[in-house]
């Protein structure tokens, strides 16, 4: 005869599961926002920390610029099963993941990502550029030079460097 737990136990288990999911979501959000270093989260997962129950796949995907394809490649290279949780990694798996994260941090810091915003005239490149400048001040934006006249609201040195034809040609020759 199958014994069904009393409703109180199911309710408590459900509340505990929701709390655990929220704690894992908070860990992932902190990694994604840069508030927590992946190496620190991995170290915390060795104890009684919500990160210990986080799957390695979820952990890696929380790291900016690591998606599904990179996650699969990383797990294969590190010889870690995609169903493993951070707290359940073996000593060698943990060491390989830690070495990968150290290398990733060094690579991320030394090689900034370059993005080119391109498109035909009047599609909104300036609008996108302005949004990035206002909302992501840490992003460095290269300012192009042009020989056209400024449009309403454009600022010399911010949107473009505005030159006449002769000055533009002189700058090219310099």
C-alpha positions in Angstrom: 0.0 0.0 0.0 1.4 3.4 -1.0 1.5 5.9 1.7 0.7 9.5 0.7 2.4 12.2 2.9 -0.1 14.5 4.7 -0.9 17.7 2.9 1.1 19.7 5.4 4.3 17.9 4.3 3.6 18.5 0.6 3.0 22.2 1.3 6.3 22.4 3.2 8.2 20.6 0.5 6.7 22.8 -2.1 7.7 25.9 -0.2 11.2 24.6 0.3 11.5 23.8 -3.4 10.3 27.3 -4.4 12.8 28.8 -1.9 15.7 26.7 -3.4 14.8 27.7 -7.0 14.7 31.4 -6.0 18.1 31.1 -4.2 19.6 29.5 -7.4 18.0 32.1 -9.6 19.6 34.8 -7.3 23.0 33.2 -7.7 22.7 33.1 -11.5 21.5 36.7 -11.6 24.5 37.8 -9.5 26.9 36.0 -11.8 25.2 37.5 -14.9 25.2 41.1 -13.5 28.8 40.8 -12.4 27.9 41.2 -8.7 29.5 37.7 -8.1 32.6 36.3 -9.6 32.1 32.7 -11.0 35.2 31.6 -9.2 33.8 32.8 -5.8 30.5 31.1 -6.6 32.4 27.8 -7.4 34.3 28.1 -4.1 31.0 28.7 -2.1 29.4 25.7 -3.8 31.8 23.4 -1.8 29.7 24.2 1.3 26.1 24.6 2.2 25.4 27.3 -0.4 22.6 27.5 -2.9 25.2 27.3 -5.6 26.0 23.8 -4.6 22.6 22.6 -6.0 23.1 24.6 -9.3 23.7 22.5 -12.4 27.1 23.2 -14.0 25.2 24.0 -17.3 23.1 26.7 -15.6 26.2 28.0 -13.8 28.1 28.3 -17.1 25.2 29.9 -19.0 24.9 32.6 -16.3 28.4 33.8 -17.1 28.2 36.6 -19.7 29.1 35.6 -23.2 28.7 31.8 -22.6 25.6 30.3 -24.3 24.4 26.9 -25.2 27.1 26.1 -27.8 30.0 27.3 -25.7 28.6 25.5 -22.6 28.4 22.2 -24.5 32.0 22.6 -25.8 33.3 23.6 -22.3 31.7 20.6 -20.6 33.1 18.3 -23.2 36.6 19.7 -22.9 36.4 19.6 -19.0 34.9 16.1 -19.1 32.0 17.1 -16.9 28.5 15.6 -17.4 25.8 18.2 -18.1 23.7 16.9 -15.3 26.3 17.4 -12.6 25.7 20.0 -9.9 28.4 22.3 -8.6 28.4 20.7 -5.2 28.6 17.2 -6.7 31.8 17.8 -8.8 34.7 15.5 -8.1 38.1 16.9 -7.1 39.5 16.7 -10.6 36.4 18.1 -12.2 36.3 21.0 -9.8 40.0 21.7 -10.4 39.5 21.7 -14.2 36.5 24.0 -13.9 38.4 26.3 -11.6 41.3 26.5 -14.1 38.9 27.2 -16.9 37.3 30.0 -15.0 40.7 31.6 -14.1 41.6 31.5 -17.8 38.2 32.9 -18.8 38.6 35.8 -16.4 42.1 36.6 -17.7 40.8 36.4 -21.3 37.7 38.5 -20.7 39.8 41.2 -19.0 42.5 41.4 -21.6 40.5 41.1 -24.8 37.6 43.5 -24.9 34.7 42.7 -27.2 34.5 44.8 -30.4 31.0 45.3 -31.9 30.4 47.2 -35.1 27.1 49.0 -35.5 26.5 49.2 -39.2 23.5 49.8 -41.5 22.2 51.9 -44.3 21.5 55.6 -43.9 18.6 56.6 -41.6 17.9 53.2 -40.0 18.6 54.3 -36.4 22.3 53.7 -35.8 22.5 57.1 -34.1 19.5 56.2 -31.9 21.1 52.9 -30.9 24.5 54.6 -30.2 22.8 57.3 -28.1 21.0 54.6 -26.0 24.2 52.7 -25.5 26.1 55.9 -24.4 23.3 56.8 -21.9 22.6 53.4 -20.4 26.1 51.7 -20.6 28.7 54.4 -19.9 31.4 51.7 -19.5 31.1 51.0 -23.2 33.7 52.9 -25.3 32.3 54.1 -28.6 34.5 55.1 -31.5 33.3 58.4 -33.0 33.5 58.6 -36.8 34.4 61.6 -38.9 32.1 63.0 -41.7 32.0 65.8 -44.2 28.2 66.2 -44.0 26.6 68.9 -42.0 25.3 68.1 -38.5 21.7 67.1 -38.1 19.5 68.7 -35.4 20.6 67.5 -32.0 24.0 66.0 -33.2 27.0 67.2 -31.2 30.5 67.5 -32.7 32.9 65.0 -31.1 30.0 62.9 -29.6 27.9 61.8 -32.6 30.5 62.6 -35.3 33.5 64.7 -35.9 32.3 67.2 -38.5 34.9 68.5 -41.1 34.7 70.3 -44.4 36.1 68.5 -47.4 39.5 70.2 -47.3 40.1 69.4 -43.6 38.9 65.8 -44.1 41.4 65.3 -47.0 44.2 66.9 -44.9 43.5 64.5 -42.0 43.5 61.5 -44.3 46.9 62.6 -45.7 48.4 63.1 -42.2 
